[in-house]
Amino acid sequence: MGFDNFLSRAAGVLTKTARTATRTEITYTAPGGSPETLDAGVGACEFELAIDDEIVDSWRGLDFLVDPDDLAAEPVEGAVIDYDGDKYQVMSPGTEPVWRFTDRFRTCYRIHAKRTGST
């Protein structure tokens, strides 16, 4: 087994463990798409955004950890996630992308979202 293969398997195990520990059911709906019910891990998300040299703003939301095989397409800005009686909009914290892979082996989407209301 090559070292990259070992790292890939280890990353997969760690990601699966994190998703399992915080696993819950969510509904993901892309703009104009059909709702998809998924298992996801949930975690807090916070970014500090530099407005200028003297002002820093905080961005707080939730990250949803989703297996890429569970979604029909890559996550998109403006999608809505229903979770625990609340609605979250997939959005970009400042100049960050709306999602990224959790590791270089692309084992899991980390989708950034902000609460927008109740269901």
N, C-alpha and C positions, 0 to 999 in steps of 0.2 A: 504494500500500500504506500503510495507516494505521500509526501508531507501535505501537499495541497488537498489531497483526498481525505486525509486524516482531519485537517482543519475544517473542511467542508462538512464532514460528518459530525464533528464536535459542535460546530456552529448550529447545525440542524437540531441536535439534541438540546442545546442550551435554549434555542428559540422555542422549541416545542415545550420545554419545561416552563418557560416564562408564560407562554400562552395558556398552558394547562392550569397554572397556579392562579391566573386571573381570568380564566375563561368564562365567557358569558355569551348569550345569543344577542346579535344585533341584526338590524335590517338596514342594508345599504341600497340607496336608490340614486343612480346617476341621473343627471338632468335628461329628461325625455326617455329614461329607461324604465325597466320593470324592477320592482323591489327584489333584492336577493337576501335571503336569510342565511347568516353565517355565524360560525363560532369565532370569537375574537378574544384576544387578551386586551386588557384595558389598563392604561397607566397615565399618570399626570405628565403634562408637557409644559415646560416654561422656557421662554426665550427672552433674552435681553436684547432690545433693538436700539441701536444708536441712531438718534434723530439728527443730532449734529455733535459737535465737539463737546458740548456741555450738557446735553439732554439725552437720557437713556429711558426708554419705555419698556415695560414688561408686557409680555404676551403669555397668557395662561389659557390652557385648554386641555384636551385629552388626546392621547394617542391610542389608536386602535391597531392592534397587531393581528394581521390577517395573512393566512397562507395564500400565496399568489395563485395556487391551483383552485382556490375556492371562488375567486372573482372572475366574471366573464371577460373583463378588460382591466387595464391599469386604472387606479383611482384617479378621479378628475375633480378639479376645483368646482365647487357648487353642488356636489353630491350631498345628499342628506343621510345621516345615520340616526336611526331611532335606537336609543339605548336607555334602559331603566326608566322609562316614562318621559324622557326628554329627547329633544331633537338637537342634533349637532350638525353644523355645516362644515364640510371639508373645505379648508382654506389655508392659505399660505401665511405663516407667521413672518411678516416683513418680507425679506428677500429670499427666504428659505423656500424650497419646493413644498407642495402640498403633501407629498409623501416621499419616502426614500426606503431603500432596502435596509434591513437591520444589520446586514453584513455583506461582505464582498461576494458571498456565494449565493446571494439573492434568495435566501430561505424564507423571508417574511417581509410583507409590506408594513411600514410604520406610517400610518395615515394620521395627519394632524387635523384636528377638528375643534370647533368652538361651539359652546352651547348657545342655541338661538331661541329656545322656548320649550314648552311642554307639548307632549303628544295629545 
